[in-house]
Amino acid sequence: MLLAGYFYVNGNYVGLLQLNSDGSLDSTFNAQANNPVYAFAIQPDGKLVVGGAFSSIGGTNINNIARLNGTSTNASSLQFPGINLYAGMFLSGIVSNTYRVEWTTDLNTASLWNPLVNIILQTNPQFVLDVNPISGGQRFYRAVALP
Protein backbone atom coordinates (compact mmCIF):
# COMPACT_ATOMS: atom_id res chain seq x y z
CA MET A 1 0.00 0.00 0.00
CA LEU A 2 1.25 3.44 -0.89
CA LEU A 3 0.40 6.46 1.29
CA ALA A 4 0.72 10.11 0.31
CA GLY A 5 0.83 12.93 2.86
CA TYR A 6 3.51 14.21 5.22
CA PHE A 7 4.63 11.73 7.84
CA TYR A 8 7.20 11.82 10.64
CA VAL A 9 9.09 8.54 10.43
CA ASN A 10 12.31 7.60 12.23
CA GLY A 11 13.17 11.25 12.88
CA ASN A 12 12.48 12.47 9.35
CA TYR A 13 9.51 13.93 7.50
CA VAL A 14 8.55 12.02 4.35
CA GLY A 15 5.82 12.68 1.81
CA LEU A 16 5.35 9.17 0.49
CA LEU A 17 5.35 5.83 2.30
CA GLN A 18 4.98 2.25 1.20
CA LEU A 19 3.61 -0.36 3.57
CA ASN A 20 4.19 -4.09 3.43
CA SER A 21 1.21 -6.45 3.21
CA ASP A 22 1.28 -6.83 7.01
CA GLY A 23 0.99 -3.05 7.49
CA SER A 24 4.61 -2.51 8.53
CA LEU A 25 6.73 0.21 6.95
CA ASP A 26 8.61 -0.88 3.83
CA SER A 27 12.09 0.47 4.59
CA THR A 28 13.30 -0.24 1.03
CA PHE A 29 10.97 2.44 -0.37
CA ASN A 30 12.41 5.93 0.11
CA ALA A 31 11.00 8.68 -2.10
CA GLN A 32 12.44 11.51 0.08
CA ALA A 33 9.86 14.24 -0.65
CA ASN A 34 10.80 17.34 1.36
CA ASN A 35 7.17 18.48 1.77
CA PRO A 36 3.69 16.93 1.49
CA VAL A 37 2.68 14.71 -1.41
CA TYR A 38 -1.04 15.20 -2.08
CA ALA A 39 -1.65 12.72 -4.89
CA PHE A 40 -0.07 9.96 -6.91
CA ALA A 41 -0.93 7.84 -9.92
CA ILE A 42 0.63 4.66 -11.20
CA GLN A 43 1.37 4.61 -14.91
CA PRO A 44 0.99 1.52 -17.14
CA ASP A 45 4.75 0.88 -16.93
CA GLY A 46 4.58 0.77 -13.10
CA LYS A 47 6.23 4.16 -12.56
CA LEU A 48 4.66 6.67 -10.18
CA VAL A 49 3.66 10.26 -10.91
CA VAL A 50 3.33 12.30 -7.72
CA GLY A 51 2.05 15.79 -7.05
CA GLY A 52 2.32 17.97 -3.97
CA ALA A 53 3.97 20.90 -2.26
CA PHE A 54 7.51 19.55 -2.50
CA SER A 55 10.51 21.28 -4.07
CA SER A 56 12.74 18.22 -3.92
CA ILE A 57 12.03 14.52 -4.24
CA GLY A 58 14.46 11.64 -4.41
CA GLY A 59 17.34 14.08 -4.00
CA THR A 60 16.37 16.01 -7.16
CA ASN A 61 15.22 19.62 -7.11
CA ILE A 62 11.81 19.54 -8.77
CA ASN A 63 8.68 21.49 -7.91
CA ASN A 64 5.23 20.04 -7.28
CA ILE A 65 5.09 17.17 -9.80
CA ALA A 66 7.51 14.35 -10.52
CA ARG A 67 7.74 10.96 -12.15
CA LEU A 68 9.54 8.42 -9.98
CA ASN A 69 11.62 6.05 -12.06
CA GLY A 70 12.71 3.99 -9.03
CA THR A 71 15.34 1.31 -8.87
CA SER A 72 13.81 -0.66 -6.02
CA THR A 73 13.38 -4.35 -6.70
CA ASN A 74 9.85 -4.15 -5.33
CA ALA A 75 8.76 -1.16 -7.44
CA SER A 76 7.44 -3.36 -10.22
CA SER A 77 5.39 -5.39 -7.75
CA LEU A 78 3.30 -2.44 -6.58
CA GLN A 79 -0.34 -3.42 -6.70
CA PHE A 80 -3.32 -1.21 -6.18
CA PRO A 81 -6.80 -2.50 -5.42
CA GLY A 82 -9.26 -1.25 -8.08
CA ILE A 83 -8.81 2.24 -9.41
CA ASN A 84 -11.26 4.67 -7.86
CA LEU A 85 -11.64 8.10 -9.34
CA TYR A 86 -12.84 10.84 -7.03
CA ALA A 87 -14.26 14.12 -8.22
CA GLY A 88 -13.78 17.20 -6.10
CA MET A 89 -11.25 19.85 -5.22
CA PHE A 90 -8.51 20.66 -2.75
CA LEU A 91 -9.69 23.65 -0.74
CA SER A 92 -7.00 25.93 0.66
CA GLY A 93 -7.93 28.66 3.07
CA ILE A 94 -8.05 29.57 6.73
CA VAL A 95 -8.63 26.64 9.10
CA SER A 96 -11.91 27.01 11.04
CA ASN A 97 -13.44 29.35 8.43
CA THR A 98 -16.61 28.30 6.59
CA TYR A 99 -16.66 28.03 2.80
CA ARG A 100 -19.36 27.24 0.26
CA VAL A 101 -18.05 24.99 -2.51
CA GLU A 102 -19.85 25.47 -5.82
CA TRP A 103 -19.67 23.76 -9.20
CA THR A 104 -20.50 24.49 -12.82
CA THR A 105 -20.08 22.85 -16.20
CA ASP A 106 -19.86 26.19 -18.02
CA LEU A 107 -17.21 28.72 -17.01
CA ASN A 108 -18.55 31.26 -19.51
CA THR A 109 -21.88 31.80 -17.75
CA ALA A 110 -21.47 33.26 -14.26
CA SER A 111 -25.05 32.50 -13.20
CA LEU A 112 -24.61 28.72 -13.58
CA TRP A 113 -22.71 28.10 -10.31
CA ASN A 114 -24.51 25.51 -8.16
CA PRO A 115 -23.94 24.95 -4.43
CA LEU A 116 -22.22 21.66 -3.60
CA VAL A 117 -21.59 21.87 0.16
CA ASN A 118 -20.83 24.29 2.98
CA ILE A 119 -17.73 23.19 4.83
CA ILE A 120 -15.69 24.32 7.84
CA LEU A 121 -12.04 23.93 6.84
CA GLN A 122 -10.40 21.38 9.16
CA THR A 123 -6.96 21.18 7.52
CA ASN A 124 -5.19 23.24 4.91
CA PRO A 125 -5.57 22.03 2.21
CA GLN A 126 -8.60 19.78 2.58
CA PHE A 127 -10.09 17.59 -0.14
CA VAL A 128 -13.80 18.27 -0.76
CA LEU A 129 -15.48 15.28 -2.38
CA ASP A 130 -18.25 15.68 -4.97
CA VAL A 131 -20.48 12.73 -4.08
CA ASN A 132 -22.67 13.17 -7.18
CA PRO A 133 -20.29 13.93 -10.05
CA ILE A 134 -21.53 14.00 -13.61
CA SER A 135 -20.85 10.67 -15.30
CA GLY A 136 -18.72 11.29 -18.36
CA GLY A 137 -18.94 15.05 -17.85
CA GLN A 138 -16.71 17.77 -16.51
CA ARG A 139 -17.26 20.00 -13.50
CA PHE A 140 -15.38 23.06 -12.38
CA TYR A 141 -15.27 23.98 -8.69
CA ARG A 142 -14.77 27.15 -6.71
CA ALA A 143 -14.97 28.06 -3.03
CA VAL A 144 -16.58 31.17 -1.59
CA ALA A 145 -15.71 32.30 1.96
CA LEU A 146 -18.79 32.70 4.13
CA PRO A 147 -19.04 35.21 6.98
C-alpha contacts under 8 A as a table, 3 or more apart, distances in Angstrom:
res1	aa1	res2	aa2	distance
1	M	18	Q	5.60
1	M	19	L	5.09
1	M	20	N	6.79
1	M	21	S	7.30
1	M	78	L	7.76
1	M	79	Q	7.54
1	M	80	F	7.12
2	L	16	L	7.18
2	L	17	L	5.71
2	L	18	Q	4.43
2	L	19	L	6.31
3	L	16	L	5.70
3	L	17	L	5.09
3	L	18	Q	6.23
3	L	19	L	7.88
4	A	15	G	5.90
4	A	16	L	4.73
4	A	17	L	6.61
4	A	36	P	7.52
4	A	37	V	5.28
4	A	38	Y	5.89
4	A	39	A	6.28
4	A	40	F	7.27
5	G	14	V	7.91
5	G	15	G	5.10
5	G	16	L	6.34
5	G	36	P	5.10
5	G	37	V	4.99
5	G	38	Y	5.76
6	Y	13	Y	6.42
6	Y	14	V	5.56
6	Y	15	G	4.39
6	Y	16	L	7.15
6	Y	35	N	6.60
6	Y	36	P	4.62
6	Y	37	V	6.70
7	F	13	Y	5.37
7	F	14	V	5.25
7	F	15	G	6.22
7	F	16	L	7.82
8	Y	11	G	6.40
8	Y	12	N	5.47
8	Y	13	Y	4.43
8	Y	14	V	6.43
9	V	12	N	5.31
9	V	13	Y	6.16
9	V	14	V	7.02
13	Y	34	N	7.14
13	Y	35	N	7.68
14	V	17	L	7.26
14	V	31	A	7.67
14	V	32	Q	5.80
14	V	33	A	5.64
14	V	34	N	6.51
14	V	35	N	7.10
14	V	36	P	7.48
15	G	31	A	7.63
15	G	32	Q	6.94
15	G	33	A	4.99
15	G	34	N	6.84
15	G	35	N	5.95
15	G	36	P	4.76
15	G	37	V	4.93
16	L	30	N	7.77
16	L	31	A	6.23
16	L	32	Q	7.47
16	L	33	A	6.88
16	L	36	P	8.00
16	L	37	V	6.44
17	L	25	L	7.42
17	L	26	D	7.61
17	L	29	F	7.09
17	L	30	N	7.39
17	L	31	A	7.71
18	Q	25	L	6.35
18	Q	26	D	5.47
18	Q	29	F	6.19
19	L	22	D	7.69
19	L	23	G	5.42
19	L	24	S	5.50
19	L	25	L	4.64
19	L	26	D	5.04
20	N	23	G	5.27
20	N	24	S	5.35
20	N	25	L	6.11
20	N	26	D	5.48
21	S	24	S	7.44
26	D	29	F	5.84
27	S	30	N	7.07
28	T	72	S	7.08
29	F	72	S	7.03
30	N	58	G	7.57
31	A	57	I	6.31
31	A	58	G	5.11
32	Q	56	S	7.82
32	Q	57	I	5.28
32	Q	58	G	4.93
32	Q	59	G	6.88
33	A	36	P	7.07
33	A	37	V	7.24
33	A	54	F	6.09
33	A	55	S	7.85
33	A	56	S	5.90
33	A	57	I	4.20
33	A	58	G	6.48
34	N	54	F	5.53
34	N	55	S	6.72
34	N	56	S	5.69
34	N	57	I	6.39
35	N	52	G	7.53
35	N	53	A	5.69
35	N	54	F	4.42
35	N	55	S	7.29
35	N	56	S	7.96
36	P	52	G	5.73
36	P	53	A	5.47
36	P	54	F	6.12
37	V	40	F	7.77
37	V	50	V	6.78
37	V	51	G	5.78
37	V	52	G	4.16
37	V	53	A	6.39
37	V	54	F	6.93
38	Y	50	V	7.70
38	Y	51	G	5.88
38	Y	52	G	4.74
38	Y	53	A	7.59
39	A	50	V	5.75
39	A	51	G	5.27
39	A	52	G	6.64
40	F	48	L	6.62
40	F	49	V	5.47
40	F	50	V	4.20
40	F	51	G	6.21
41	A	48	L	5.71
41	A	49	V	5.28
41	A	50	V	6.55
42	I	46	G	5.86
42	I	47	K	5.79
42	I	48	L	4.62
42	I	49	V	6.37
43	Q	46	G	5.32
43	Q	47	K	5.42
43	Q	48	L	6.12
43	Q	49	V	7.29
44	P	47	K	7.45
46	G	75	A	7.30
46	G	76	S	5.79
46	G	78	L	7.38
47	K	67	R	6.97
47	K	68	L	5.98
47	K	69	N	5.73
47	K	70	G	7.37
47	K	75	A	7.80
47	K	76	S	7.97
48	L	67	R	5.63
48	L	68	L	5.19
48	L	69	N	7.24
49	V	65	I	7.15
49	V	66	A	5.64
49	V	67	R	4.32
49	V	68	L	6.23
50	V	64	N	7.98
50	V	65	I	5.59
50	V	66	A	5.44
50	V	67	R	6.39
50	V	68	L	7.66
51	G	64	N	5.31
51	G	65	I	4.33
51	G	66	A	6.63
52	G	64	N	4.87
52	G	65	I	6.50
53	A	63	N	7.38
53	A	64	N	5.25
54	F	57	I	6.98
54	F	62	I	7.60
54	F	63	N	5.86
54	F	64	N	5.32
55	S	61	N	5.84
55	S	62	I	5.17
55	S	63	N	4.26
55	S	64	N	6.31
56	S	59	G	6.19
56	S	60	T	5.36
56	S	61	N	4.28
56	S	62	I	5.11
56	S	63	N	6.56
57	I	60	T	5.44
57	I	61	N	6.67
57	I	62	I	6.77
57	I	66	A	7.74
62	I	65	I	7.20
62	I	66	A	6.96
63	N	66	A	7.69
70	G	75	A	6.68
71	T	75	A	7.17
72	S	75	A	5.26
73	T	76	S	6.98
74	N	77	S	5.22
74	N	78	L	6.89
75	A	78	L	5.68
80	F	83	I	7.25
86	Y	129	L	6.96
86	Y	130	D	7.55
87	A	129	L	6.08
87	A	130	D	5.38
87	A	131	V	7.60
87	A	133	P	6.30
88	G	127	F	7.02
88	G	128	V	5.44
88	G	129	L	4.51
88	G	130	D	4.85
88	G	141	Y	7.42
89	M	127	F	5.68
89	M	128	V	5.38
89	M	129	L	6.84
89	M	141	Y	6.73
90	F	125	P	5.92
90	F	126	Q	5.40
90	F	127	F	4.32
90	F	128	V	6.13
91	L	121	L	7.95
91	L	124	N	7.23
91	L	125	P	5.32
91	L	126	Q	5.22
91	L	127	F	6.11
91	L	128	V	6.77
91	L	143	A	7.24
92	S	124	N	5.34
92	S	125	P	4.43
92	S	126	Q	6.64
93	G	97	N	7.72
93	G	121	L	7.32
93	G	124	N	6.34
93	G	125	P	7.09
94	I	97	N	5.66
94	I	121	L	6.91
94	I	124	N	7.18
95	V	120	I	7.54
95	V	121	L	4.91
95	V	122	Q	5.55
95	V	123	T	5.92
95	V	124	N	6.40
96	S	120	I	5.64
96	S	121	L	5.21
96	S	122	Q	6.13
97	N	120	I	5.54
97	N	121	L	5.82
97	N	145	A	7.46
97	N	146	L	7.64
98	T	118	N	6.86
98	T	119	I	5.52
98	T	120	I	4.27
98	T	121	L	6.33
98	T	145	A	6.19
98	T	146	L	5.50
98	T	147	P	7.34
99	Y	118	N	5.61
99	Y	119	I	5.36
99	Y	120	I	6.34
99	Y	121	L	7.38
99	Y	143	A	6.07
99	Y	144	V	5.39
99	Y	145	A	4.46
99	Y	146	L	5.31
100	R	115	P	6.94
100	R	116	L	7.36
100	R	117	V	5.81
100	R	118	N	4.28
100	R	119	I	6.33
100	R	143	A	5.55
100	R	144	V	5.15
100	R	145	A	6.47
100	R	146	L	6.72
101	V	115	P	6.19
101	V	116	L	5.45
101	V	117	V	5.42
101	V	118	N	6.19
101	V	119	I	7.56
101	V	141	Y	6.85
101	V	142	R	5.75
101	V	143	A	4.38
101	V	144	V	6.42
102	E	113	W	5.94
102	E	114	N	5.21
102	E	115	P	4.35
102	E	116	L	5.01
102	E	117	V	7.19
102	E	141	Y	5.61
102	E	142	R	5.43
102	E	143	A	6.19
102	E	144	V	7.81
103	W	113	W	5.42
103	W	114	N	5.25
103	W	115	P	6.51
103	W	116	L	6.51
103	W	139	R	6.20
103	W	140	F	5.38
103	W	141	Y	4.44
103	W	142	R	6.46
104	T	107	L	6.80
104	T	112	L	5.94
104	T	113	W	4.92
104	T	114	N	6.23
104	T	139	R	5.58
104	T	140	F	5.34
104	T	141	Y	6.69
105	T	112	L	7.87
105	T	138	Q	6.10
105	T	139	R	4.83
105	T	140	F	6.07
106	D	109	T	5.97
106	D	112	L	6.98
106	D	140	F	7.85
107	L	110	A	6.81
107	L	140	F	7.54
109	T	112	L	5.86
110	A	113	W	6.61
116	L	130	D	7.31
121	L	124	N	7.15
121	L	126	Q	6.87
122	Q	126	Q	7.00
123	T	126	Q	5.39
130	D	133	P	5.75
133	P	137	G	7.99
133	P	139	R	7.61
134	I	137	G	5.07
134	I	138	Q	6.77
134	I	139	R	7.37
